[in-house]
Amino acid sequence: MPFRLGPWEIAIVLVIILIVFGVGKLPQIGGAVGKSIRQFRQEQRGEDEEVEKAG
């Protein structure tokens, strides 16, 4: 893993994201990231293939 982020680096990145997107957009961004992670995990497990075969 070439990038090792410590707590200060993560805090700086979060502050920059907060400044760029603003407080109002953070819930939307969080929801989109959550959906993306869920979809990625489902595709890794092959759950989409099982649903398509049954349907």
C-alpha positions as semicolon CSV with decimal commas, in nm:
position;residue;x (nm);y (nm);z (nm)
1;M;0,000;0,000;0,000
2;P;0,191;0,304;-0,121
3;F;-0,029;0,566;0,048
4;R;-0,034;0,564;0,424
5;L;-0,260;0,833;0,563
6;G;-0,237;0,936;0,922
7;P;-0,510;1,108;1,121
8;W;-0,387;1,457;1,029
9;E;-0,387;1,384;0,658
10;I;-0,740;1,242;0,676
11;A;-0,856;1,549;0,872
12;I;-0,709;1,783;0,611
13;V;-0,877;1,592;0,327
14;L;-1,212;1,604;0,510
15;V;-1,181;1,979;0,567
16;I;-1,103;2,037;0,199
17;I;-1,405;1,826;0,098
18;L;-1,622;2,025;0,338
19;I;-1,499;2,354;0,191
20;V;-1,543;2,243;-0,171
21;F;-1,886;2,080;-0,145
22;G;-2,035;2,266;0,149
23;V;-2,242;2,137;0,438
24;G;-2,562;2,096;0,236
25;K;-2,418;1,848;-0,013
26;L;-2,249;1,616;0,239
27;P;-2,556;1,393;0,303
28;Q;-2,605;1,346;-0,071
29;I;-2,239;1,261;-0,121
30;G;-2,245;1,019;0,172
31;G;-2,553;0,844;0,033
32;A;-2,397;0,812;-0,310
33;V;-2,075;0,670;-0,166
34;G;-2,272;0,422;0,045
35;K;-2,474;0,302;-0,255
36;S;-2,157;0,265;-0,460
37;I;-1,986;0,058;-0,191
38;R;-2,294;-0,165;-0,150
39;Q;-2,319;-0,221;-0,524
40;F;-1,948;-0,298;-0,549
41;R;-1,970;-0,557;-0,269
42;Q;-2,276;-0,720;-0,426
43;E;-2,100;-0,750;-0,760
44;Q;-1,793;-0,899;-0,592
45;R;-2,008;-1,167;-0,432
46;G;-2,191;-1,235;-0,757
47;E;-2,535;-1,156;-0,613
48;D;-2,642;-0,976;-0,929
49;E;-2,579;-1,289;-1,135
50;E;-2,805;-1,494;-0,906
51;V;-3,087;-1,240;-0,934
52;E;-3,062;-1,234;-1,314
53;K;-3,069;-1,616;-1,336
54;A;-3,381;-1,635;-1,117
55;G;-3,562;-1,361;-1,310
